Amino acid sequence: GIPLGILRRKILEQPNLAQAIKVLGTTQRSCSNNIMLSDAAGEAIDLECVPEETFWIQPEDGLLPHSNHFLSPAARLPAGL
């Protein structure tokens, strides 16, 4: 996969949130990372990424959590389940 710095730059160059998410979903990643995205209209999403998958966390009650550990229930399942 490509280095995270290059991936982040490609995401920042996109004209809207949908295109930024598309870049993340179609680019092979080299390691796990967490990317929070938002736009001027107030849309926001947190994407917890491993090289093979992306797990989405959407705001609840106007709040979007972030941590150095996976928060998505699906991301915390043991591999292969």
C-alpha contacts under 8 A as a table, 3 or more apart, distances in Angstrom:
res1	aa1	res2	aa2	distance
1	G	27	T	7.60
1	G	28	Q	4.62
1	G	29	R	4.20
1	G	30	S	4.01
1	G	31	C	7.75
1	G	51	P	7.78
2	I	6	I	6.79
2	I	7	L	6.71
2	I	27	T	7.80
2	I	28	Q	6.51
2	I	29	R	5.60
2	I	30	S	5.75
3	P	6	I	5.61
3	P	7	L	6.48
3	P	29	R	7.24
3	P	30	S	6.35
4	L	7	L	4.97
4	L	8	R	6.03
4	L	29	R	7.46
4	L	30	S	7.58
4	L	31	C	7.92
5	G	8	R	5.21
5	G	9	R	6.24
6	I	9	R	5.07
6	I	10	K	6.24
7	L	10	K	5.14
7	L	11	I	6.29
7	L	24	L	7.40
7	L	27	T	7.73
8	R	11	I	5.05
8	R	12	L	6.20
9	R	12	L	5.09
9	R	13	E	6.32
10	K	13	E	5.27
10	K	14	Q	6.94
10	K	20	A	7.89
10	K	23	V	7.21
11	I	14	Q	5.61
11	I	19	Q	7.90
11	I	20	A	4.78
11	I	21	I	7.58
11	I	23	V	6.25
11	I	24	L	7.06
12	L	20	A	7.13
13	E	20	A	7.98
14	Q	17	L	7.52
14	Q	19	Q	5.81
14	Q	20	A	5.43
15	P	19	Q	6.81
15	P	20	A	7.70
16	N	19	Q	5.52
16	N	20	A	6.36
16	N	39	D	7.25
17	L	20	A	5.04
17	L	21	I	6.23
17	L	37	L	7.25
17	L	38	S	6.82
17	L	39	D	6.32
18	A	21	I	5.21
18	A	22	K	6.19
19	Q	22	K	4.90
19	Q	23	V	6.28
20	A	23	V	5.24
20	A	24	L	6.49
21	I	24	L	5.10
21	I	25	G	6.14
22	K	25	G	5.02
22	K	26	T	6.05
23	V	26	T	5.31
23	V	27	T	5.95
24	L	27	T	5.56
25	G	54	T	7.36
28	Q	51	P	6.82
28	Q	52	E	7.95
29	R	32	S	7.68
29	R	50	V	7.53
29	R	51	P	4.90
29	R	52	E	7.72
30	S	51	P	5.82
31	C	50	V	6.13
31	C	51	P	5.43
32	S	48	E	7.79
32	S	49	C	5.33
32	S	50	V	4.10
32	S	51	P	5.96
33	N	48	E	6.28
33	N	49	C	5.23
33	N	50	V	6.56
34	N	46	D	7.16
34	N	47	L	5.74
34	N	48	E	4.58
34	N	49	C	5.85
35	I	46	D	5.85
35	I	47	L	5.15
35	I	48	E	6.54
35	I	49	C	7.74
36	M	44	A	7.31
36	M	45	I	5.79
36	M	46	D	4.26
36	M	47	L	6.09
37	L	44	A	5.53
37	L	45	I	5.41
37	L	46	D	6.32
37	L	47	L	7.92
38	S	42	G	6.54
38	S	43	E	5.36
38	S	44	A	4.06
38	S	45	I	6.47
39	D	42	G	5.61
39	D	43	E	5.61
39	D	44	A	6.73
40	A	43	E	7.47
44	A	58	Q	7.08
44	A	59	P	7.03
44	A	64	L	7.70
45	I	56	W	6.97
45	I	57	I	6.03
45	I	58	Q	5.11
45	I	59	P	6.84
45	I	64	L	7.34
46	D	56	W	5.99
46	D	57	I	5.05
46	D	58	Q	6.44
46	D	64	L	7.22
46	D	65	P	7.86
46	D	66	H	7.37
47	L	54	T	6.30
47	L	55	F	5.65
47	L	56	W	4.87
47	L	57	I	6.32
48	E	54	T	5.73
48	E	55	F	5.02
48	E	56	W	6.43
48	E	57	I	7.73
48	E	70	F	6.71
48	E	72	S	7.59
48	E	75	A	7.74
49	C	52	E	7.86
49	C	53	E	5.97
49	C	54	T	4.43
49	C	55	F	6.24
50	V	53	E	5.36
50	V	54	T	6.33
55	F	72	S	6.50
55	F	74	A	7.17
55	F	75	A	6.37
56	W	72	S	7.13
57	I	64	L	7.60
57	I	71	L	7.96
57	I	72	S	6.44
58	Q	64	L	6.51
59	P	62	G	5.62
59	P	63	L	5.02
59	P	64	L	4.36
59	P	65	P	7.53
60	E	63	L	5.34
60	E	64	L	6.56
66	H	71	L	7.81
67	S	70	F	7.04
67	S	71	L	7.40
70	F	73	P	7.97
70	F	75	A	6.28
70	F	76	R	6.41
71	L	75	A	7.32
71	L	76	R	7.31
72	S	75	A	5.25
72	S	76	R	6.56
73	P	76	R	5.27
73	P	77	L	6.78
74	A	77	L	5.51
77	L	81	L	6.66
78	P	81	L	6.10
